[in-house]
Amino acid sequence: MTDGAVTETARVLVAADKFKGSLTAVQVAERVTAGLRRVVPDVSVEALPVADGGDGTVAAAVAAGFERREVRVTGPLGEQLTAAFALREGTAVVEMAEASGLQHLPEGVFAPLTATTYGSGELLRAALDAGARTIVFGVGGSATTDGGAGMLAALGARFLDAAGEPVGPGGGALSDLATADLSGLDPRIADVDLVLASDVDNPLTGPKGAAAVYGPQKGASEEDVATLDAALAHYASLLGPEQAHSPGAGAAGGIGYGALIALGASFRPGIEVMLDVLGFAEALSRATLVITGEGSLDAQTLHGKAPAGVAAAARAKNVEVIAVCGRLALPPEVLGGAGIRRAYALADLEPDPARSMAEAGPLLERVAENIARDFLT
């Protein structure tokens, strides 16, 4: 029996984000498609994996037809690693987590005071070398709290202490900063449209700032948080304190501030930018039902996360939206207010979180079978 009215000519668009720790956005689309077709074998399904600027953003762009480009860069601890960006027709999608993300730290190892965004600057430089005229700079999932100083240094800025020596890597060393010289920044930056894509609008410093809110996730103690917040405030006093309060300045350990103050970036909610870049509007025009989702549908989802962005765009075109997730923490009325008709959670099939994550793929196929029975038959 059908739960929602969908005709025999149903055209399903699967536009979901990753299930963090278990499935990539591409895998989510594959599993949902498999489950739907087990019940309705000839259903038309189009996959458009999405991301909100955080980790998985480059993968979503590549899935949408961008070319994957790899480059050797400096990781958050100073080690060399291979990172990727995506390129298509002069537009580059650069994901700071590819170079400076938490996923590059060994398990249980954090470096809240010394982790650097230098590799993110090297990624931006690689995009410039590839001829990018527009750069979508997705920031999130960072291991760093250096205000983007490492990124700017990789692009030619100089940050010196009172003795005229370069300060060390990481946010903690910014307390020693005496001179911030941006005159050597790569001149090509001035000719590029750089869009800062983020799902957070925190300021750089203060109780809602980069160190206070996100530092503990990166291993920062209370003392580390105080050190980093003071160091970032000192850094901003030399570069421009007014920009420290701009939306997005506190994104990804303050790399947003560095991009806004020194690279001329403009801030936009990450999911809005990515839906534009991925061609979501065109795909939506072909759809009669949208399936979106992410690992946890909770209060954070409503604040700029991918499912909320997808649902808002679909609702504007009167296309019904269903969500899939690992865990559901939003009541039906809140989902409805966000434009989501109904949500299906893996936890309903497997309440043990560890098993749910380990078996996410098969569970998601079963969820998709239920969606097909409820909405496509």
Beta strands, then each sheet from edge to edge (+ up, - down):
strand 1: 11-14
strand 2: 44-47
strand 3: 67-74
strand 4: 80-88
strand 5: 91-95
strand 6: 134-138
strand 7: 158-160
strand 8: 179-181
strand 9: 193-198
strand 10: 266-269
strand 11: 289-297
strand 12: 320-328
strand 13: 342-345
sheet 1: 2+ 1+ 11+ 12+ 13+
sheet 2: 3+ 4- 5+ 6+ 9+ 10+
sheet 3: 7+ 8-
end
